[in-house]
Amino acid sequence: MPVLIAIYPVAIVLIFLTFINYAIPVHTYVYRGAILLTILISIPNAIEGAGLVEFGFLHALPLDSEGVGWLIPAVAGGMIGFIMLQYKQKK
């Protein structure tokens, strides 16, 4: 099920950000950053899950042994998006 391995992290991040958006307004930059880094981890993870290529860097990610190695990059991407928003608003 490599397709599900690629899709479910993105879906979880989108659902989480949507729920957060009801309490705290979340800007598009936060969505973009979180989704971008989630995709950059989940696609290689799916390719590795299919047995096509071995990506060593995936196993170095925190929480990879629990199957949520995409979580820290998603949070980092959201933070990068937030920082970009703050920088753009200052200009």
Residue pairs with C-beta under 8 A, 6 or more apart in sequence:
1 49
2 46
2 47
2 49
2 50
3 46
5 42
5 45
5 46
5 49
6 42
6 43
6 45
6 46
7 42
8 42
9 38
9 41
9 42
9 45
9 68
9 70
9 74
10 35
10 38
10 39
10 42
13 34
13 35
13 38
13 70
13 74
14 31
14 35
17 26
17 30
17 31
17 34
17 78
20 26
27 81
27 82
27 85
29 81
29 82
29 84
29 85
29 88
30 78
30 81
30 82
30 85
31 81
32 81
33 77
33 78
33 79
33 80
33 81
33 82
33 84
34 74
34 75
34 77
34 78
34 81
35 74
35 77
36 77
37 70
37 73
37 74
37 76
37 77
37 80
38 70
38 73
38 74
38 77
40 73
41 58
41 61
41 69
41 70
41 73
42 70
44 53
44 55
44 58
45 55
45 58
45 69
45 70
47 53
47 55
48 54
48 55
48 58
58 64
58 69
61 69
61 70
61 72
61 73
62 69
62 72
63 69
63 71
63 72
